[in-house]
């Protein structure tokens, strides 16, 4: 039997952690600047994550929408990956060069469009970042699931949730249809999705969030585990193996 088992998260636990983490130390400086929106990306530096495609789209967005200068910033957690492989070393250098180029071109005295953390972020800090960010932007070119999408939604404030922009190539897109689904290879579509997210009304954000969180609760980590184990136990191969083990290790009784 071949069957897919999309893994879930623990929404209630993440929600509690995000509320507690709201007051813990964090990686980025969240200044309360009126009208400024924060985008978060959390990825390994890997070809599959579409980081360069996203940064190119963000740069073009800033170029064609100068009214957003100073009003939007992109925070990126970019964990180096496979640093012993030359191709990944070159990808890291290209990524870093693109980041620096965007900041050089668009930054001014009191605003820098991109801040990046090249390290692993502690769990509490990550929950804080999720909850404080207005948009989570996922641009994977290939991704089996992408739990960042699910964690971000689970960490949101139900009364003022953020918006999820999710690549159509992430497995999570099949379940999280109320996100803004986008093709990361289509730069114009990426820019349109970003503008839609930035300008989305609070009522629509809440409506999308409620449907997304309901879906996460219905397919949480316990549901994934239970379905997997249930089907495993009911499979002919498992049943046969279990009987074989029972016969092999049948206890022997001696009459004394």
Buried (B, 14 or more C-beta within 10 A) or exposed (E): EEEEEBBBBBBEEBBEBBEEBBEEEBBBEBEEEEEBBBBBBBBBBBEBBBBBBBBBBBBBBBEEBEEBEBBBBBBBBBBBBBEEEEEBBEBBEBBBEBBEEBBEEBBEEEBEBBBBBBEEBBEBBBBBBBBBBBBBBBBBBEBEBBBBBBBBBBBBBEEEBBBBBBBBBBBBBEBBEBBBBBBBBBBEBBBBBBBBBBEBEEEEBBBBBEEBBEBBBEBBBEBBEEBEEEEEEEEEEEEEEEEEEEEEEEEEEEEE
